[in-house]
Amino acid sequence: MTSQTVRRVSECFIKPLHDLSQDTKQPIYLTPFELPFLNGNYSQKGLLFTKPPEIQDFSITDFLEHLRHSLSATLTHFYPLAARLATRKQETPPSYVIYIDPENSPGAKFVYATVDLTVSDILTAGDVPSVVHSFFDLNDAINHDGHTLPLLSIQVTELTDGIFIGGSVNHLLADGTSFWHFMAAWSEIFTSKDHKNGYLISRPPIFKRWVLEGSDPITSLPFTHQDQFIARSEKPQLIKERFFHFSTAAVSKLKAKANNECNTQKISSLQAVSALLWRCVTRVRHQAPNSETVCKLVVSNRRRLKPPLFDDYFGSPIDTVGGTTTVEDLMAHGLGWAALRIHEAVANHNDEAVKKWVESWYKNPVVYKINGLFHPNTTHIGSSPRFDMYGCEFGLGKAVAARSGFVNKADGKMTMYPGREGGGSMDVEVCLLPEYMMGLECDQEFVTAIKNN
């Protein structure tokens, strides 16, 4: 590789193209789904494109200007992304209300950077090159910092023969479903010729907050100062990051194997692949047979609630569910047995379970310390292969890869992506300590599954 230094050329703030109506200036209050994660990091996802060879006179200056203008038009629809957080507090009784304040709208940040690397430099390395972390902004920010930092920062990094568009979004404001909804709308407006109609989009976001029936829509935390709950993460472990591809055929075989072993058809593709990762990662860790091992999945509560929320609900109504067993039992049984533990955890996370958790949180509001969420014996599955990442083209054609940033990574963190070819294929970003990554690449069960590609 040549120089891996990412040079920031310019930065600015992008505001919504049109003035907001009075209705859109009202506070948007955070819910029990989001408030526990005030110490969490921003979510960082991005797309790597090759410069379009068919455009001989491709101008990065014109491209950036078009990106900025279309982003401004998109922010008219997704106006909270241009705002900041605000806090209203009182001493007696202790009350700390955090909300999104559209009245304070300095804009989303837009960064242009360059690096003397090629698309091949990024994709052909075994491990994800650490330079990819510099393709994102706000690496050190936590969600509570959204009081003073932008809730959304877009960094466009120009490579020698490619372009990376990376987004860092405050996780209180948007989960993966909402972030990729925004990206799809931005790409839609970028390619739209319908300027006269005010850049209409096919899926307008819904900002009305979900509220537990009978509860106050304004949720208050029992604090009087941020020092009572802010706890920034410690220095992260030195982990390896590597992508593994599961073709449509490989995923189908794993799903069929898991269901056949359990004489059922209810185990999903994602549950089967998650079970494989859980088994193989646990094996290479060489844990004591009687020790506990957990597979956690981040799930959206939208479809689990009754009545369900639309996919266009813009927020972060997510939760974590998990299958738990001993290392001995996980290794003594097959893929299907592990997948069924995961399936049952997901299936049991229904409307009743979600609302029961919310009720308990209201009785004892907590803000998590993020270091406590990643335990040594856990395989943690995040994001989703169902997100339409590759539908976001920005006039450049289909992206060649999706990547994530520096944050929210630890030993055992797995991030799921759709495979570029579609058809139910998946890419998995695996984060492990170096010795465990070496073991995974030699694990027979894992290698056999990958070879089915």
C-alpha positions in Angstrom: 0.0 0.0 0.0 1.0 3.6 -0.5 0.4 6.3 2.1 -2.5 5.5 4.5 -2.9 9.0 5.8 -6.4 10.4 5.3 -6.3 14.1 4.6 -9.3 16.2 5.5 -9.7 18.8 2.7 -12.9 20.6 3.8 -15.9 20.4 6.1 -19.1 22.3 6.4 -22.6 22.0 7.9 -25.6 21.2 5.8 -29.0 22.5 6.8 -32.5 21.5 5.5 -33.2 23.0 2.1 -36.5 24.4 3.1 -37.6 26.2 6.3 -39.3 24.0 8.8 -43.0 24.4 9.6 -44.0 25.1 13.1 -45.1 21.5 13.6 -41.6 20.2 12.8 -40.1 22.5 15.4 -41.6 20.7 18.3 -39.4 18.7 20.7 -39.0 15.0 19.9 -38.7 13.1 23.2 -36.5 10.0 23.6 -38.1 6.7 24.8 -37.0 3.9 27.2 -35.6 2.2 24.1 -33.1 4.9 23.6 -32.3 6.6 26.9 -30.4 3.6 28.4 -27.8 4.1 25.6 -26.7 7.6 26.3 -23.1 6.3 26.8 -23.2 4.3 23.6 -21.1 5.3 20.6 -22.5 6.7 17.3 -23.3 4.1 14.7 -20.9 4.1 11.7 -21.7 2.5 8.3 -20.6 3.3 4.8 -20.3 2.2 1.2 -17.3 1.8 -1.0 -17.7 2.7 -4.7 -15.4 2.6 -7.7 -15.3 5.8 -9.7 -17.6 5.2 -12.8 -15.3 4.3 -15.7 -18.0 5.2 -18.2 -17.9 8.9 -17.1 -14.7 10.0 -18.7 -14.8 13.6 -17.3 -16.0 12.6 -13.7 -15.6 15.7 -11.6 -15.3 15.2 -7.8 -16.1 18.9 -7.4 -19.4 18.5 -9.2 -20.2 15.2 -7.4 -19.6 16.8 -4.0 -21.8 19.8 -4.8 -24.6 17.4 -5.9 -24.1 15.4 -2.7 -24.4 18.5 -0.5 -27.4 19.8 -2.3 -29.3 16.5 -2.3 -28.3 16.0 1.4 -29.9 19.4 2.1 -33.1 18.4 0.3 -33.1 15.0 2.2 -32.7 16.8 5.5 -35.9 18.6 4.8 -37.6 15.2 5.2 -35.3 13.9 7.9 -34.9 17.3 9.8 -34.0 15.8 13.2 -30.7 14.7 11.8 -29.8 18.4 11.4 -30.7 19.2 15.0 -29.0 18.7 18.4 -30.0 17.2 21.7 -31.2 19.3 24.6 -31.8 18.8 28.3 -34.4 20.2 30.7 -33.7 19.5 34.3 -34.9 20.3 37.8 -33.5 19.6 41.2 -36.6 18.7 43.3 -37.7 16.1 42.6 -34.7 15.0 40.4 -35.7 15.2 36.8 -33.5 15.1 33.7 -35.4 15.2 30.4 -33.4 14.7 27.2 -34.9 15.4 23.8 -34.2 16.3 20.2 -34.6 20.0 19.7 -35.4 20.8 16.0 -35.4 24.5 16.9 -31.6 24.2 17.4 -30.6 23.1 13.9 -27.0 23.9 13.0 -27.1 21.2 10.4 -25.5 17.8 9.6 -21.7 17.8 9.2 -20.2 17.1 5.7 -16.5 16.3 5.4 -14.5 15.8 2.3 -11.2 13.9 2.6 -8.7 12.2 0.3 -6.3 9.2 0.6 -3.7 7.7 -1.7 -5.2 4.2 -1.7 -7.1 2.2 -4.2 -10.3 0.2 -3.9 -8.2 -2.9 -4.2 -6.1 -1.8 -1.2 -9.2 -1.8 0.9 -10.7 -5.1 -0.3 -7.7 -7.4 -0.9 -6.1 -7.2 2.6 -6.9 -10.1 4.8 -7.9 -8.0 7.8 -9.9 -4.8 7.4 -7.2 -2.1 7.1 -7.2 0.2 10.1 -7.3 3.1 7.7 -11.0 2.4 7.1 -11.6 3.8 10.6 -10.4 7.2 9.3 -13.2 7.1 6.7 -15.6 8.1 9.4 -16.1 11.1 11.6 -16.9 11.3 15.4 -14.9 8.2 16.4 -14.7 9.3 20.0 -18.3 10.6 20.4 -20.9 9.1 22.6 -24.6 9.6 22.1 -24.9 12.2 24.9 -22.4 14.4 23.1 -25.2 15.1 20.6 -26.0 18.1 22.7 -23.0 19.9 21.1 -21.9 17.6 18.3 -23.9 16.9 15.1 -26.3 14.1 15.2 -25.2 13.1 11.7 -21.8 13.4 10.1 -21.1 12.3 6.5 -17.6 11.9 5.4 -16.8 11.5 1.7 -13.3 10.0 1.2 -11.9 10.1 -2.3 -9.5 7.2 -3.1 -7.4 7.0 -6.2 -10.0 5.1 -8.1 -12.9 5.1 -5.7 -15.2 7.0 -3.3 -16.3 6.0 0.2 -19.4 7.5 1.7 -19.4 7.0 5.4 -22.1 8.0 7.9 -21.8 8.5 11.6 -25.2 8.8 13.2 -26.3 9.3 16.8 -27.6 5.9 17.9 -30.3 7.5 20.1 -31.8 9.0 16.9 -31.5 6.1 14.5 -30.9 2.4 14.5 -29.9 0.5 11.4 -33.4 0.4 9.9 -33.7 4.2 10.2 -30.1 4.9 9.0 -30.5 2.9 5.8 -34.0 4.4 5.3 -32.3 7.8 5.4 -29.5 6.7 3.0 -32.0 5.3 0.6 -34.0 8.5 0.5 -30.7 10.5 0.0 -29.7 8.3 -2.9 -33.3 8.6 -4.3 -33.1 12.4 -4.2 -29.6 12.4 -5.6 -30.7 10.6 -8.7 -34.1 12.3 -8.9 -34.9 14.8 -11.7 -38.1 15.9 -10.0 -36.9 19.2 -8.7 -40.1 21.0 -9.3 -42.1 18.9 -6.8 -39.8 19.7 -3.9 -37.8 16.4 -4.0 -40.6 14.1 -2.9 -39.5 10.7 -1.5 -41.2 7.3 -1.7 -41.0 6.6 2.0 -41.4 9.7 4.3 -40.1 9.0 7.8 -42.5 8.9 10.8 -41.3 10.8 13.8 -44.2 10.4 16.2 -42.8 8.6 19.2 -44.1 5.2 20.5 -45.4 5.5 24.0 -46.5 2.7 26.4 -50.2 3.0 26.9 -50.9 5.0 30.1 -47.4 6.4 30.3 -46.2 10.0 30.1 -44.8 10.7 26.6 -42.1 12.8 28.3 -39.7 10.3 29.9 -37.7 11.7 32.8 -34.4 10.3 34.2 -33.9 10.5 38.0 -30.7 12.7 37.7 -29.8 16.3 38.1 -26.4 16.3 36.4 -24.8 14.3 33.6 -21.9 13.2 35.8 -24.3 10.9 37.6 -24.7 8.6 34.6 -22.0 9.4 32.0 -19.3 6.7 31.7 -17.1 6.7 28.7 -15.7 3.5 27.3 -12.3 2.4 28.2 -9.6 1.9 25.6 -10.8 -0.8 23.3 -9.1 -4.2 22.9 -6.7 -4.7 20.1 -8.9 -6.9 17.9 -8.8 -8.2 14.4 -11.6 -7.4 12.0 -12.2 -9.6 9.0 -15.0 -10.2 6.5 -16.3 -13.6 5.6 -18.7 -14.3 2.8 -21.6 -16.7 2.9 -23.1 -17.3 -0.6 -26.7 -18.0 -1.2 -25.9 -21.7 -1.4 -23.9 -21.7 1.8 -26.7 -19.9 3.7 -29.3 -22.2 2.3 -27.3 -25.3 3.3 -26.9 -24.0 6.9 -30.6 -23.2 7.2 -31.6 -26.6 5.8 -29.2 -28.4 8.1 -30.4 -26.5 11.2 -34.1 -27.1 10.4 -33.5 -30.8 9.5 -31.7 -31.5 12.8 -34.6 -30.0 14.7 -37.4 -31.5 12.4 -38.8 -28.0 11.9 -39.0 -25.2 9.3 -39.0 -22.3 11.6 -35.3 -21.5 11.9 -34.4 -18.5 9.7 -31.2 -18.1 7.6 -29.9 -15.4 10.1 -30.5 -17.7 13.1 -28.7 -20.6 11.3 -25.7 -18.4 10.5 -25.7 -16.9 14.0 -25.7 -20.4 15.5 -22.7 -21.4 13.4 -20.8 -18.3 14.5 -21.8 -18.9 18.2 -20.5 -22.5 18.1 -17.3 -21.8 16.2 -16.3 -18.7 18.2 -17.0 -20.6 21.5 -14.9 -23.5 20.3 -11.8 -21.4 19.5 -12.0 -19.6 22.8 -11.3 -22.8 24.7 -13.7 -21.9 27.6 -14.2 -24.3 30.5 -16.9 -26.9 29.6 -19.1 -25.8 32.6 -18.8 -22.1 31.8 -21.8 -20.1 30.4 -21.8 -19.0 26.8 -24.3 -16.5 25.3 -25.3 -15.6 21.8 -26.9 -12.1 21.7 -28.8 -10.6 18.8 -29.9 -7.0 18.4 -33.5 -7.0 17.2 -36.0 -4.3 16.2 -39.1 -4.0 18.3 -41.1 -2.4 15.4 -42.9 -5.6 14.3 -43.0 -7.1 17.8 -45.3 -4.5 19.2 -49.1 -4.6 18.9 -50.1 -2.6 17.0 -46.8 -2.8 15.1 -44.8 0.2 14.2 -44.1 0.9 10.5 -40.6 0.3 9.1 -40.7 4.0 8.4 -40.8 4.8 12.1 -37.6 6.8 12.5 -35.9 6.1 15.8 -34.0 3.4 17.6 -36.6 1.0 19.0 -34.1 -1.9 19.4 -33.5 -4.5 22.0 -31.1 -7.4 22.6 -32.2 -11.0 23.0 -30.0 -14.0 23.7 -29.6 -17.7 23.8 -27.7 -19.0 26.9 -26.2 -22.4 27.6 -23.0 -24.1 28.8 -20.0 -24.6 26.6 -20.4 -28.4 27.2 -24.0 -28.4 26.0 -23.3 -26.2 23.0 -20.5 -28.4 21.8 -22.3 -31.7 22.6 -25.3 -30.8 20.3 -25.4 -29.8 16.7 -26.0 -26.6 14.7 -29.8 -27.1 14.8 -29.9 -27.3 18.6 -27.9 -24.0 18.9 -30.1 -22.3 16.2 -33.3 -23.4 18.1 -32.0 -21.7 21.3 -31.6 -18.5 19.3 -35.0 -18.9 17.5 -36.8 -19.4 20.9 -35.1 -16.3 22.3 -36.3 -14.2 19.3 -39.8 -15.8 19.2 -40.3 -15.1 22.9 -39.5 -11.5 22.5 -43.1 -10.5 21.7 -45.4 -7.6 22.4 -45.9 -8.8 26.0 -42.1 -9.2 26.7 -41.3 -5.8 25.2 -43.9 -3.9 27.2 -43.0 -5.8 30.4 -39.4 -4.7 29.9 -40.5 -1.1 29.3 -42.7 -1.1 32.5 -39.7 -2.5 34.5 -37.4 0.2 33.1 -39.9 3.0 34.1 -39.8 1.6 37.7 -36.0 1.6 37.7 -34.6 3.8 34.9 -31.0 2.9 34.1 -28.3 4.2 31.8 -25.9 1.4 30.7 -22.2 1.5 31.0 -21.2 0.2 27.5 -18.2 -1.8 28.6 -20.6 -3.9 30.6 -22.6 -4.9 27.5 -19.7 -6.9 26.0 -18.9 -9.9 28.1 -15.9 -12.3 27.4 -18.1 -15.3 26.7 -20.6 -13.6 24.4 -21.0 -13.7 20.6 -22.8 -10.5 19.8 -24.7 -10.3 16.5 -25.6 -6.8 15.2 -27.0 -5.1 12.1 -28.9 -7.1 9.5 -28.5 -8.8 6.1 -32.0 -7.5 5.4 -30.9 -3.9 5.1 -30.9 -2.7 1.5 -27.4 -1.2 1.7 -26.6 -1.9 -2.0 -29.7 -0.1 -3.1 -28.0 3.2 -2.3 -26.0 4.1 -5.4 -25.7 7.9 -5.6 -25.2 7.8 -9.3 -22.1 5.7 -9.0 -23.6 2.3 -9.7 -23.7 -0.5 -7.1 -21.2 -0.2 -4.3 -18.5 -2.8 -4.3 -18.5 -3.2 -0.5 -20.0 -2.0 2.8 -17.9 -1.3 5.8 -18.2 0.0 9.4 -16.1 2.3 11.5 -14.0 2.2 14.6 -16.7 2.1 17.3 -18.9 -0.5 18.9 -16.4 -3.3 18.4 -15.1 -5.9 20.9 -14.0 -9.5 21.0 -17.0 -11.5 19.7 -18.9 -8.7 17.9 -20.3 -9.8 14.6 -21.9 -7.4 12.2 -24.2 -8.7 9.5 -24.4 -7.3 5.9 -26.3 -8.4 2.8 -24.0 -10.1 0.3 -23.4 -7.8 -2.7 -25.0 -10.4 -5.1 -28.2 -10.5 -3.2 -30.3 -13.7 -3.2 -30.0 -14.2 0.6 -26.2 -14.2 0.6 -24.5 -12.6 3.6 -21.2 -10.9 4.6 -20.2 -11.1 8.2 -17.7 -8.7 9.8 -16.0 -10.7 12.6 -14.2 -9.0 15.4 -12.0 -11.3 17.6 -8.8 -11.2 19.5 -5.9 -12.2 17.2 -5.5 -15.7 18.7 -9.2 -16.4 18.3 -9.3 -15.1 14.7 -6.4 -17.5 13.9 -8.3 -20.3 15.4 -11.6 -19.5 13.6 -9.8 -19.6 10.2 -8.8 -23.2 11.0 -12.0 -24.3 12.6 -13.3 -27.3 10.6 -17.0 -26.5 11.0 -16.5 -22.9 10.0 -14.2 -23.6 7.1 -16.6 -26.2 5.7 -19.5 -23.7 5.8 -17.4 -21.1 4.0 -16.3 -23.6 1.4 -19.9 -24.2 0.5 -19.6 -20.8 -1.3 
